[in-house]
């Protein structure tokens, strides 16, 4: 158990605001710590994020060690792209949930990490040990894991200022006419609580899309996407607002039973960040999984795909288009 002690030098400041500043992490991370009874003020555990602190109050934060997974069914492995003492970059397979939840019965990415006895940050709570950002169960690709709290705090800040980000690849059911930026707020769909949608009072959300390859009959297109914010289902919701859908996405789009695709054809292809300890700029590419490649080869030649899927070419498309 790691402990940090802070002395409040301000008057009438909210507990969550104080810790967000002192720990240099997101308010969501602080809220998790408070909710899990890991924060005390003057010796008393506090579970109210809005508690007002007084000058000279003592705030103690406990960071528990990540517990080893108790699930015995972690019988899969995950490709590791890079690992050192601070971070782990993995290529998340499709059909794998990132972290446990009441509705999740099968082992998750977090369970796999714990089964490997990998050191993990605890800023996001026990269920999300090491998880700085997530991608949907059906989505594959590059994902970064924090191995200690200092790295986690640094990476969380990078997510906010966008020095950490990803380029995605997606197969869509109708071509985009041009490069396009969608800057529209996203919130829960009032007609279907499983979906997100562009809504008037949603959270700000901004995505950029670039067409890469269109098949011969102009029906299917490979596109790249870059996020400027990180909202739930952001790419899918913004494409839906454009009247486009990702192949295999039977929540936002549609698919025929004749040519069934069993997951969303969306892949986090390229990840960039600044190393939290060394300050080095780093770029990683996550290889496509076989199911994604099989779909691509139905519509495009190997020669065209080889040239298009060069990671530096995709980054350059965004640099020149926007």
ABEGO torsion letter per residue (X at the ends): XBBBBBBBABBGBBAAAAAAAAAGBBAAAAAAAAAAGABBBGGBBBABAABBBBBGBBBBBBBBBBBBBABAABABBBBBABBBAABBBBBBBBGBBABBBAABABBBAAAAAAAAGBBBBAAAEAAABGBABBBBAABBEBBBBBABAAAAAAAAAAAAAGABBBBBBBBBABBBABBBBBBBBBBBBAABAABBBBBAABBBBBBBBBBABBBAAGABBBBBBBBABBBBGAAAAAAAAAGBBBBGBAAABBBBAABBBABBBBBBABBBBBBAAAGBBBBBBBBBBAAAAAAAAAABBAAAAAAAABAAAAAAAAAAAX
